[in-house]
Amino acid sequence: MTHIKKGDMVKILSGKDRTKTGKVLSVDGQQGKAIVEGRNIMTRHERPKKSGQKGQKVQFPGAINISNLTIICPNCGKPTRAGSKIDDKSVKVRICKKCGKGIK
């Protein structure tokens, strides 16, 4: 189980996009990686598929290891660790370790 989910705002802690923020597009919990919108842009060169067509460069966001990401709390706006607690309806909720309010 990961502490990051699709739709979270995250800050990147290491790599070429260090200190930048973005929205999580998808999470692969099995491999421990996440794709962040507009960050870690990779370029792939594609061959022409038909004769007469030109080859092209395709850019796409690459996966980032989850250990290199931290959640930005929507309430206090600070990068934080996520904790969890059970609310009064017996549902497990993620909480901000800095302000103590629920995350999403």
Phi and psi restraints in degrees (range 20) as a CNS / XPLOR table:
assign (resid 1 and name C) (resid 2 and name N)
       (resid 2 and name CA) (resid 2 and name C) 1.0 -103.7 20.0 2
assign (resid 2 and name N) (resid 2 and name CA)
       (resid 2 and name C) (resid 3 and name N) 1.0 158.0 20.0 2
assign (resid 2 and name C) (resid 3 and name N)
       (resid 3 and name CA) (resid 3 and name C) 1.0 -88.0 20.0 2
assign (resid 3 and name N) (resid 3 and name CA)
       (resid 3 and name C) (resid 4 and name N) 1.0 -4.0 20.0 2
assign (resid 3 and name C) (resid 4 and name N)
       (resid 4 and name CA) (resid 4 and name C) 1.0 -112.7 20.0 2
assign (resid 4 and name N) (resid 4 and name CA)
       (resid 4 and name C) (resid 5 and name N) 1.0 137.3 20.0 2
assign (resid 4 and name C) (resid 5 and name N)
       (resid 5 and name CA) (resid 5 and name C) 1.0 -127.9 20.0 2
assign (resid 5 and name N) (resid 5 and name CA)
       (resid 5 and name C) (resid 6 and name N) 1.0 163.9 20.0 2
assign (resid 5 and name C) (resid 6 and name N)
       (resid 6 and name CA) (resid 6 and name C) 1.0 -59.3 20.0 2
assign (resid 6 and name N) (resid 6 and name CA)
       (resid 6 and name C) (resid 7 and name N) 1.0 133.8 20.0 2
assign (resid 6 and name C) (resid 7 and name N)
       (resid 7 and name CA) (resid 7 and name C) 1.0 96.4 20.0 2
assign (resid 7 and name N) (resid 7 and name CA)
       (resid 7 and name C) (resid 8 and name N) 1.0 -11.5 20.0 2
assign (resid 7 and name C) (resid 8 and name N)
       (resid 8 and name CA) (resid 8 and name C) 1.0 -71.2 20.0 2
assign (resid 8 and name N) (resid 8 and name CA)
       (resid 8 and name C) (resid 9 and name N) 1.0 148.3 20.0 2
assign (resid 8 and name C) (resid 9 and name N)
       (resid 9 and name CA) (resid 9 and name C) 1.0 -89.2 20.0 2
assign (resid 9 and name N) (resid 9 and name CA)
       (resid 9 and name C) (resid 10 and name N) 1.0 130.0 20.0 2
assign (resid 9 and name C) (resid 10 and name N)
       (resid 10 and name CA) (resid 10 and name C) 1.0 -129.4 20.0 2
assign (resid 10 and name N) (resid 10 and name CA)
       (resid 10 and name C) (resid 11 and name N) 1.0 157.9 20.0 2
assign (resid 10 and name C) (resid 11 and name N)
       (resid 11 and name CA) (resid 11 and name C) 1.0 -111.8 20.0 2
assign (resid 11 and name N) (resid 11 and name CA)
       (resid 11 and name C) (resid 12 and name N) 1.0 136.0 20.0 2
assign (resid 11 and name C) (resid 12 and name N)
       (resid 12 and name CA) (resid 12 and name C) 1.0 -87.7 20.0 2
assign (resid 12 and name N) (resid 12 and name CA)
       (resid 12 and name C) (resid 13 and name N) 1.0 128.0 20.0 2
assign (resid 12 and name C) (resid 13 and name N)
       (resid 13 and name CA) (resid 13 and name C) 1.0 -92.5 20.0 2
assign (resid 13 and name N) (resid 13 and name CA)
       (resid 13 and name C) (resid 14 and name N) 1.0 -24.5 20.0 2
assign (resid 13 and name C) (resid 14 and name N)
       (resid 14 and name CA) (resid 14 and name C) 1.0 -150.6 20.0 2
assign (resid 14 and name N) (resid 14 and name CA)
       (resid 14 and name C) (resid 15 and name N) 1.0 162.7 20.0 2
assign (resid 14 and name C) (resid 15 and name N)
       (resid 15 and name CA) (resid 15 and name C) 1.0 104.5 20.0 2
assign (resid 15 and name N) (resid 15 and name CA)
       (resid 15 and name C) (resid 16 and name N) 1.0 -172.3 20.0 2
assign (resid 15 and name C) (resid 16 and name N)
       (resid 16 and name CA) (resid 16 and name C) 1.0 -68.9 20.0 2
assign (resid 16 and name N) (resid 16 and name CA)
       (resid 16 and name C) (resid 17 and name N) 1.0 -22.5 20.0 2
assign (resid 16 and name C) (resid 17 and name N)
       (resid 17 and name CA) (resid 17 and name C) 1.0 -103.4 20.0 2
assign (resid 17 and name N) (resid 17 and name CA)
       (resid 17 and name C) (resid 18 and name N) 1.0 26.4 20.0 2
assign (resid 17 and name C) (resid 18 and name N)
       (resid 18 and name CA) (resid 18 and name C) 1.0 -53.7 20.0 2
assign (resid 18 and name N) (resid 18 and name CA)
       (resid 18 and name C) (resid 19 and name N) 1.0 140.3 20.0 2
assign (resid 18 and name C) (resid 19 and name N)
       (resid 19 and name CA) (resid 19 and name C) 1.0 74.9 20.0 2
assign (resid 19 and name N) (resid 19 and name CA)
       (resid 19 and name C) (resid 20 and name N) 1.0 -2.9 20.0 2
assign (resid 19 and name C) (resid 20 and name N)
       (resid 20 and name CA) (resid 20 and name C) 1.0 -88.3 20.0 2
assign (resid 20 and name N) (resid 20 and name CA)
       (resid 20 and name C) (resid 21 and name N) 1.0 157.9 20.0 2
assign (resid 20 and name C) (resid 21 and name N)
       (resid 21 and name CA) (resid 21 and name C) 1.0 -119.3 20.0 2
assign (resid 21 and name N) (resid 21 and name CA)
       (resid 21 and name C) (resid 22 and name N) 1.0 162.3 20.0 2
assign (resid 21 and name C) (resid 22 and name N)
       (resid 22 and name CA) (resid 22 and name C) 1.0 -174.4 20.0 2
assign (resid 22 and name N) (resid 22 and name CA)
       (resid 22 and name C) (resid 23 and name N) 1.0 171.3 20.0 2
assign (resid 22 and name C) (resid 23 and name N)
       (resid 23 and name CA) (resid 23 and name C) 1.0 -95.1 20.0 2
assign (resid 23 and name N) (resid 23 and name CA)
       (resid 23 and name C) (resid 24 and name N) 1.0 138.1 20.0 2
assign (resid 23 and name C) (resid 24 and name N)
       (resid 24 and name CA) (resid 24 and name C) 1.0 -77.3 20.0 2
assign (resid 24 and name N) (resid 24 and name CA)
       (resid 24 and name C) (resid 25 and name N) 1.0 124.2 20.0 2
assign (resid 24 and name C) (resid 25 and name N)
       (resid 25 and name CA) (resid 25 and name C) 1.0 -88.7 20.0 2
assign (resid 25 and name N) (resid 25 and name CA)
       (resid 25 and name C) (resid 26 and name N) 1.0 -39.0 20.0 2
assign (resid 25 and name C) (resid 26 and name N)
       (resid 26 and name CA) (resid 26 and name C) 1.0 -157.3 20.0 2
assign (resid 26 and name N) (resid 26 and name CA)
       (resid 26 and name C) (resid 27 and name N) 1.0 155.8 20.0 2
assign (resid 26 and name C) (resid 27 and name N)
       (resid 27 and name CA) (resid 27 and name C) 1.0 -129.5 20.0 2
assign (resid 27 and name N) (resid 27 and name CA)
       (resid 27 and name C) (resid 28 and name N) 1.0 133.2 20.0 2
assign (resid 27 and name C) (resid 28 and name N)
       (resid 28 and name CA) (resid 28 and name C) 1.0 -111.7 20.0 2
assign (resid 28 and name N) (resid 28 and name CA)
       (resid 28 and name C) (resid 29 and name N) 1.0 96.7 20.0 2
assign (resid 28 and name C) (resid 29 and name N)
       (resid 29 and name CA) (resid 29 and name C) 1.0 -68.0 20.0 2
assign (resid 29 and name N) (resid 29 and name CA)
       (resid 29 and name C) (resid 30 and name N) 1.0 -28.4 20.0 2
assign (resid 29 and name C) (resid 30 and name N)
       (resid 30 and name CA) (resid 30 and name C) 1.0 -64.5 20.0 2
assign (resid 30 and name N) (resid 30 and name CA)
       (resid 30 and name C) (resid 31 and name N) 1.0 -45.5 20.0 2
assign (resid 30 and name C) (resid 31 and name N)
       (resid 31 and name CA) (resid 31 and name C) 1.0 -92.8 20.0 2
assign (resid 31 and name N) (resid 31 and name CA)
       (resid 31 and name C) (resid 32 and name N) 1.0 -11.6 20.0 2
assign (resid 31 and name C) (resid 32 and name N)
       (resid 32 and name CA) (resid 32 and name C) 1.0 73.4 20.0 2
assign (resid 32 and name N) (resid 32 and name CA)
       (resid 32 and name C) (resid 33 and name N) 1.0 38.7 20.0 2
assign (resid 32 and name C) (resid 33 and name N)
       (resid 33 and name CA) (resid 33 and name C) 1.0 -130.0 20.0 2
assign (resid 33 and name N) (resid 33 and name CA)
       (resid 33 and name C) (resid 34 and name N) 1.0 155.0 20.0 2
assign (resid 33 and name C) (resid 34 and name N)
       (resid 34 and name CA) (resid 34 and name C) 1.0 -137.3 20.0 2
assign (resid 34 and name N) (resid 34 and name CA)
       (resid 34 and name C) (resid 35 and name N) 1.0 152.2 20.0 2
assign (resid 34 and name C) (resid 35 and name N)
       (resid 35 and name CA) (resid 35 and name C) 1.0 -108.2 20.0 2
assign (resid 35 and name N) (resid 35 and name CA)
       (resid 35 and name C) (resid 36 and name N) 1.0 124.7 20.0 2
assign (resid 35 and name C) (resid 36 and name N)
       (resid 36 and name CA) (resid 36 and name C) 1.0 -108.2 20.0 2
assign (resid 36 and name N) (resid 36 and name CA)
       (resid 36 and name C) (resid 37 and name N) 1.0 133.3 20.0 2
assign (resid 36 and name C) (resid 37 and name N)
       (resid 37 and name CA) (resid 37 and name C) 1.0 -60.9 20.0 2
assign (resid 37 and name N) (resid 37 and name CA)
       (resid 37 and name C) (resid 38 and name N) 1.0 122.2 20.0 2
assign (resid 37 and name C) (resid 38 and name N)
       (resid 38 and name CA) (resid 38 and name C) 1.0 75.8 20.0 2
assign (resid 38 and name N) (resid 38 and name CA)
       (resid 38 and name C) (resid 39 and name N) 1.0 9.6 20.0 2
assign (resid 38 and name C) (resid 39 and name N)
       (resid 39 and name CA) (resid 39 and name C) 1.0 -122.0 20.0 2
assign (resid 39 and name N) (resid 39 and name CA)
       (resid 39 and name C) (resid 40 and name N) 1.0 154.9 20.0 2
assign (resid 39 and name C) (resid 40 and name N)
       (resid 40 and name CA) (resid 40 and name C) 1.0 54.2 20.0 2
assign (resid 40 and name N) (resid 40 and name CA)
       (resid 40 and name C) (resid 41 and name N) 1.0 52.2 20.0 2
assign (resid 40 and name C) (resid 41 and name N)
       (resid 41 and name CA) (resid 41 and name C) 1.0 -71.3 20.0 2
assign (resid 41 and name N) (resid 41 and name CA)
       (resid 41 and name C) (resid 42 and name N) 1.0 126.7 20.0 2
assign (resid 41 and name C) (resid 42 and name N)
       (resid 42 and name CA) (resid 42 and name C) 1.0 -108.3 20.0 2
assign (resid 42 and name N) (resid 42 and name CA)
       (resid 42 and name C) (resid 43 and name N) 1.0 154.8 20.0 2
assign (resid 42 and name C) (resid 43 and name N)
       (resid 43 and name CA) (resid 43 and name C) 1.0 -122.1 20.0 2
assign (resid 43 and name N) (resid 43 and name CA)
       (resid 43 and name C) (resid 44 and name N) 1.0 130.2 20.0 2
assign (resid 43 and name C) (resid 44 and name N)
       (resid 44 and name CA) (resid 44 and name C) 1.0 -120.7 20.0 2
assign (resid 44 and name N) (resid 44 and name CA)
       (resid 44 and name C) (resid 45 and name N) 1.0 134.6 20.0 2
assign (resid 44 and name C) (resid 45 and name N)
       (resid 45 and name CA) (resid 45 and name C) 1.0 -93.0 20.0 2
assign (resid 45 and name N) (resid 45 and name CA)
       (resid 45 and name C) (resid 46 and name N) 1.0 123.4 20.0 2
assign (resid 45 and name C) (resid 46 and name N)
       (resid 46 and name CA) (resid 46 and name C) 1.0 -107.7 20.0 2
assign (resid 46 and name N) (resid 46 and name CA)
       (resid 46 and name C) (resid 47 and name N) 1.0 139.1 20.0 2
assign (resid 46 and name C) (resid 47 and name N)
       (resid 47 and name CA) (resid 47 and name C) 1.0 -76.8 20.0 2
assign (resid 47 and name N) (resid 47 and name CA)
       (resid 47 and name C) (resid 48 and name N) 1.0 156.4 20.0 2
assign (resid 47 and name C) (resid 48 and name N)
       (resid 48 and name CA) (resid 48 and name C) 1.0 -65.6 20.0 2
assign (resid 48 and name N) (resid 48 and name CA)
       (resid 48 and name C) (resid 49 and name N) 1.0 136.6 20.0 2
assign (resid 48 and name C) (resid 49 and name N)
       (resid 49 and name CA) (resid 49 and name C) 1.0 -83.3 20.0 2
assign (resid 49 and name N) (resid 49 and name CA)
       (resid 49 and name C) (resid 50 and name N) 1.0 -35.0 20.0 2
assign (resid 49 and name C) (resid 50 and name N)
       (resid 50 and name CA) (resid 50 and name C) 1.0 -121.4 20.0 2
assign (resid 50 and name N) (resid 50 and name CA)
       (resid 50 and name C) (resid 51 and name N) 1.0 160.5 20.0 2
assign (resid 50 and name C) (resid 51 and name N)
       (resid 51 and name CA) (resid 51 and name C) 1.0 -68.3 20.0 2
assign (resid 51 and name N) (resid 51 and name CA)
       (resid 51 and name C) (resid 52 and name N) 1.0 139.8 20.0 2
assign (resid 51 and name C) (resid 52 and name N)
       (resid 52 and name CA) (resid 52 and name C) 1.0 91.5 20.0 2
assign (resid 52 and name N) (resid 52 and name CA)
       (resid 52 and name C) (resid 53 and name N) 1.0 -13.6 20.0 2
assign (resid 52 and name C) (resid 53 and name N)
       (resid 53 and name CA) (resid 53 and name C) 1.0 -89.3 20.0 2
assign (resid 53 and name N) (resid 53 and name CA)
       (resid 53 and name C) (resid 54 and name N) 1.0 149.8 20.0 2
assign (resid 53 and name C) (resid 54 and name N)
       (resid 54 and name CA) (resid 54 and name C) 1.0 -92.4 20.0 2
assign (resid 54 and name N) (resid 54 and name CA)
       (resid 54 and name C) (resid 55 and name N) 1.0 149.7 20.0 2
assign (resid 54 and name C) (resid 55 and name N)
       (resid 55 and name CA) (resid 55 and name C) 1.0 -72.2 20.0 2
assign (resid 55 and name N) (resid 55 and name CA)
       (resid 55 and name C) (resid 56 and name N) 1.0 162.5 20.0 2
assign (resid 55 and name C) (resid 56 and name N)
       (resid 56 and name CA) (resid 56 and name C) 1.0 -148.8 20.0 2
assign (resid 56 and name N) (resid 56 and name CA)
       (resid 56 and name C) (resid 57 and name N) 1.0 162.2 20.0 2
assign (resid 56 and name C) (resid 57 and name N)
       (resid 57 and name CA) (resid 57 and name C) 1.0 -99.7 20.0 2
assign (resid 57 and name N) (resid 57 and name CA)
       (resid 57 and name C) (resid 58 and name N) 1.0 128.6 20.0 2
assign (resid 57 and name C) (resid 58 and name N)
       (resid 58 and name CA) (resid 58 and name C) 1.0 -112.6 20.0 2
assign (resid 58 and name N) (resid 58 and name CA)
       (resid 58 and name C) (resid 59 and name N) 1.0 127.0 20.0 2
assign (resid 58 and name C) (resid 59 and name N)
       (resid 59 and name CA) (resid 59 and name C) 1.0 -105.2 20.0 2
assign (resid 59 and name N) (resid 59 and name CA)
       (resid 59 and name C) (resid 60 and name N) 1.0 140.0 20.0 2
assign (resid 59 and name C) (resid 60 and name N)
       (resid 60 and name CA) (resid 60 and name C) 1.0 -152.5 20.0 2
assign (resid 60 and name N) (resid 60 and name CA)
       (resid 60 and name C) (resid 61 and name N) 1.0 153.1 20.0 2
assign (resid 60 and name C) (resid 61 and name N)
       (resid 61 and name CA) (resid 61 and name C) 1.0 -75.1 20.0 2
assign (resid 61 and name N) (resid 61 and name CA)
       (resid 61 and name C) (resid 62 and name N) 1.0 131.2 20.0 2
assign (resid 61 and name C) (resid 62 and name N)
       (resid 62 and name CA) (resid 62 and name C) 1.0 -88.8 20.0 2
assign (resid 62 and name N) (resid 62 and name CA)
       (resid 62 and name C) (resid 63 and name N) 1.0 164.5 20.0 2
assign (resid 62 and name C) (resid 63 and name N)
       (resid 63 and name CA) (resid 63 and name C) 1.0 -76.5 20.0 2
assign (resid 63 and name N) (resid 63 and name CA)
       (resid 63 and name C) (resid 64 and name N) 1.0 145.8 20.0 2
assign (resid 63 and name C) (resid 64 and name N)
       (resid 64 and name CA) (resid 64 and name C) 1.0 -121.2 20.0 2
assign (resid 64 and name N) (resid 64 and name CA)
       (resid 64 and name C) (resid 65 and name N) 1.0 139.6 20.0 2
assign (resid 64 and name C) (resid 65 and name N)
       (resid 65 and name CA) (resid 65 and name C) 1.0 -63.7 20.0 2
assign (resid 65 and name N) (resid 65 and name CA)
       (resid 65 and name C) (resid 66 and name N) 1.0 136.1 20.0 2
assign (resid 65 and name C) (resid 66 and name N)
       (resid 66 and name CA) (resid 66 and name C) 1.0 -61.9 20.0 2
assign (resid 66 and name N) (resid 66 and name CA)
       (resid 66 and name C) (resid 67 and name N) 1.0 -28.3 20.0 2
assign (resid 66 and name C) (resid 67 and name N)
       (resid 67 and name CA) (resid 67 and name C) 1.0 -67.2 20.0 2
assign (resid 67 and name N) (resid 67 and name CA)
       (resid 67 and name C) (resid 68 and name N) 1.0 -16.1 20.0 2
assign (resid 67 and name C) (resid 68 and name N)
       (resid 68 and name CA) (resid 68 and name C) 1.0 -96.0 20.0 2
assign (resid 68 and name N) (resid 68 and name CA)
       (resid 68 and name C) (resid 69 and name N) 1.0 11.6 20.0 2
assign (resid 68 and name C) (resid 69 and name N)
       (resid 69 and name CA) (resid 69 and name C) 1.0 -122.8 20.0 2
assign (resid 69 and name N) (resid 69 and name CA)
       (resid 69 and name C) (resid 70 and name N) 1.0 148.9 20.0 2
assign (resid 69 and name C) (resid 70 and name N)
       (resid 70 and name CA) (resid 70 and name C) 1.0 -135.8 20.0 2
assign (resid 70 and name N) (resid 70 and name CA)
       (resid 70 and name C) (resid 71 and name N) 1.0 146.4 20.0 2
assign (resid 70 and name C) (resid 71 and name N)
       (resid 71 and name CA) (resid 71 and name C) 1.0 -74.5 20.0 2
assign (resid 71 and name N) (resid 71 and name CA)
       (resid 71 and name C) (resid 72 and name N) 1.0 142.8 20.0 2
assign (resid 71 and name C) (resid 72 and name N)
       (resid 72 and name CA) (resid 72 and name C) 1.0 -100.9 20.0 2
assign (resid 72 and name N) (resid 72 and name CA)
       (resid 72 and name C) (resid 73 and name N) 1.0 121.2 20.0 2
assign (resid 72 and name C) (resid 73 and name N)
       (resid 73 and name CA) (resid 73 and name C) 1.0 -65.2 20.0 2
assign (resid 73 and name N) (resid 73 and name CA)
       (resid 73 and name C) (resid 74 and name N) 1.0 128.3 20.0 2
assign (resid 73 and name C) (resid 74 and name N)
       (resid 74 and name CA) (resid 74 and name C) 1.0 -69.9 20.0 2
assign (resid 74 and name N) (resid 74 and name CA)
       (resid 74 and name C) (resid 75 and name N) 1.0 -18.4 20.0 2
assign (resid 74 and name C) (resid 75 and name N)
       (resid 75 and name CA) (resid 75 and name C) 1.0 -86.3 20.0 2
assign (resid 75 and name N) (resid 75 and name CA)
       (resid 75 and name C) (resid 76 and name N) 1.0 -53.0 20.0 2
assign (resid 75 and name C) (resid 76 and name N)
       (resid 76 and name CA) (resid 76 and name C) 1.0 -97.4 20.0 2
assign (resid 76 and name N) (resid 76 and name CA)
       (resid 76 and name C) (resid 77 and name N) 1.0 -14.5 20.0 2
assign (resid 76 and name C) (resid 77 and name N)
       (resid 77 and name CA) (resid 77 and name C) 1.0 75.9 20.0 2
assign (resid 77 and name N) (resid 77 and name CA)
       (resid 77 and name C) (resid 78 and name N) 1.0 13.2 20.0 2
assign (resid 77 and name C) (resid 78 and name N)
       (resid 78 and name CA) (resid 78 and name C) 1.0 -105.7 20.0 2
assign (resid 78 and name N) (resid 78 and name CA)
       (resid 78 and name C) (resid 79 and name N) 1.0 148.9 20.0 2
assign (resid 78 and name C) (resid 79 and name N)
       (resid 79 and name CA) (resid 79 and name C) 1.0 -66.8 20.0 2
assign (resid 79 and name N) (resid 79 and name CA)
       (resid 79 and name C) (resid 80 and name N) 1.0 133.3 20.0 2
assign (resid 79 and name C) (resid 80 and name N)
       (resid 80 and name CA) (resid 80 and name C) 1.0 -147.5 20.0 2
assign (resid 80 and name N) (resid 80 and name CA)
       (resid 80 and name C) (resid 81 and name N) 1.0 168.0 20.0 2
assign (resid 80 and name C) (resid 81 and name N)
       (resid 81 and name CA) (resid 81 and name C) 1.0 -90.4 20.0 2
assign (resid 81 and name N) (resid 81 and name CA)
       (resid 81 and name C) (resid 82 and name N) 1.0 153.7 20.0 2
assign (resid 81 and name C) (resid 82 and name N)
       (resid 82 and name CA) (resid 82 and name C) 1.0 -103.3 20.0 2
assign (resid 82 and name N) (resid 82 and name CA)
       (resid 82 and name C) (resid 83 and name N) 1.0 129.1 20.0 2
assign (resid 82 and name C) (resid 83 and name N)
       (resid 83 and name CA) (resid 83 and name C) 1.0 -108.1 20.0 2
assign (resid 83 and name N) (resid 83 and name CA)
       (resid 83 and name C) (resid 84 and name N) 1.0 -174.6 20.0 2
assign (resid 83 and name C) (resid 84 and name N)
       (resid 84 and name CA) (resid 84 and name C) 1.0 -143.9 20.0 2
assign (resid 84 and name N) (resid 84 and name CA)
       (resid 84 and name C) (resid 85 and name N) 1.0 150.2 20.0 2
assign (resid 84 and name C) (resid 85 and name N)
       (resid 85 and name CA) (resid 85 and name C) 1.0 -150.4 20.0 2
assign (resid 85 and name N) (resid 85 and name CA)
       (resid 85 and name C) (resid 86 and name N) 1.0 161.8 20.0 2
assign (resid 85 and name C) (resid 86 and name N)
       (resid 86 and name CA) (resid 86 and name C) 1.0 -98.0 20.0 2
assign (resid 86 and name N) (resid 86 and name CA)
       (resid 86 and name C) (resid 87 and name N) 1.0 123.2 20.0 2
assign (resid 86 and name C) (resid 87 and name N)
       (resid 87 and name CA) (resid 87 and name C) 1.0 -81.3 20.0 2
assign (resid 87 and name N) (resid 87 and name CA)
       (resid 87 and name C) (resid 88 and name N) 1.0 -176.4 20.0 2
assign (resid 87 and name C) (resid 88 and name N)
       (resid 88 and name CA) (resid 88 and name C) 1.0 -67.4 20.0 2
assign (resid 88 and name N) (resid 88 and name CA)
       (resid 88 and name C) (resid 89 and name N) 1.0 -15.0 20.0 2
assign (resid 88 and name C) (resid 89 and name N)
       (resid 89 and name CA) (resid 89 and name C) 1.0 -96.4 20.0 2
assign (resid 89 and name N) (resid 89 and name CA)
       (resid 89 and name C) (resid 90 and name N) 1.0 14.6 20.0 2
assign (resid 89 and name C) (resid 90 and name N)
       (resid 90 and name CA) (resid 90 and name C) 1.0 60.3 20.0 2
assign (resid 90 and name N) (resid 90 and name CA)
       (resid 90 and name C) (resid 91 and name N) 1.0 38.6 20.0 2
assign (resid 90 and name C) (resid 91 and name N)
       (resid 91 and name CA) (resid 91 and name C) 1.0 -117.3 20.0 2
assign (resid 91 and name N) (resid 91 and name CA)
       (resid 91 and name C) (resid 92 and name N) 1.0 133.9 20.0 2
assign (resid 91 and name C) (resid 92 and name N)
       (resid 92 and name CA) (resid 92 and name C) 1.0 -75.2 20.0 2
assign (resid 92 and name N) (resid 92 and name CA)
       (resid 92 and name C) (resid 93 and name N) 1.0 128.0 20.0 2
assign (resid 92 and name C) (resid 93 and name N)
       (resid 93 and name CA) (resid 93 and name C) 1.0 -126.9 20.0 2
assign (resid 93 and name N) (resid 93 and name CA)
       (resid 93 and name C) (resid 94 and name N) 1.0 139.2 20.0 2
assign (resid 93 and name C) (resid 94 and name N)
       (resid 94 and name CA) (resid 94 and name C) 1.0 -78.0 20.0 2
assign (resid 94 and name N) (resid 94 and name CA)
       (resid 94 and name C) (resid 95 and name N) 1.0 138.5 20.0 2
assign (resid 94 and name C) (resid 95 and name N)
       (resid 95 and name CA) (resid 95 and name C) 1.0 -126.9 20.0 2
assign (resid 95 and name N) (resid 95 and name CA)
       (resid 95 and name C) (resid 96 and name N) 1.0 154.9 20.0 2
assign (resid 95 and name C) (resid 96 and name N)
       (resid 96 and name CA) (resid 96 and name C) 1.0 -79.0 20.0 2
assign (resid 96 and name N) (resid 96 and name CA)
       (resid 96 and name C) (resid 97 and name N) 1.0 131.0 20.0 2
assign (resid 96 and name C) (resid 97 and name N)
       (resid 97 and name CA) (resid 97 and name C) 1.0 -73.7 20.0 2
assign (resid 97 and name N) (resid 97 and name CA)
       (resid 97 and name C) (resid 98 and name N) 1.0 -17.2 20.0 2
assign (resid 97 and name C) (resid 98 and name N)
       (resid 98 and name CA) (resid 98 and name C) 1.0 -89.6 20.0 2
assign (resid 98 and name N) (resid 98 and name CA)
       (resid 98 and name C) (resid 99 and name N) 1.0 -48.4 20.0 2
assign (resid 98 and name C) (resid 99 and name N)
       (resid 99 and name CA) (resid 99 and name C) 1.0 -103.3 20.0 2
assign (resid 99 and name N) (resid 99 and name CA)
       (resid 99 and name C) (resid 100 and name N) 1.0 -15.9 20.0 2
assign (resid 99 and name C) (resid 100 and name N)
       (resid 100 and name CA) (resid 100 and name C) 1.0 83.3 20.0 2
assign (resid 100 and name N) (resid 100 and name CA)
       (resid 100 and name C) (resid 101 and name N) 1.0 -0.5 20.0 2
assign (resid 100 and name C) (resid 101 and name N)
       (resid 101 and name CA) (resid 101 and name C) 1.0 -86.9 20.0 2
assign (resid 101 and name N) (resid 101 and name CA)
       (resid 101 and name C) (resid 102 and name N) 1.0 160.8 20.0 2
assign (resid 101 and name C) (resid 102 and name N)
       (resid 102 and name CA) (resid 102 and name C) 1.0 -70.5 20.0 2
assign (resid 102 and name N) (resid 102 and name CA)
       (resid 102 and name C) (resid 103 and name N) 1.0 146.2 20.0 2
assign (resid 102 and name C) (resid 103 and name N)
       (resid 103 and name CA) (resid 103 and name C) 1.0 -103.1 20.0 2
assign (resid 103 and name N) (resid 103 and name CA)
       (resid 103 and name C) (resid 104 and name N) 1.0 111.4 20.0 2
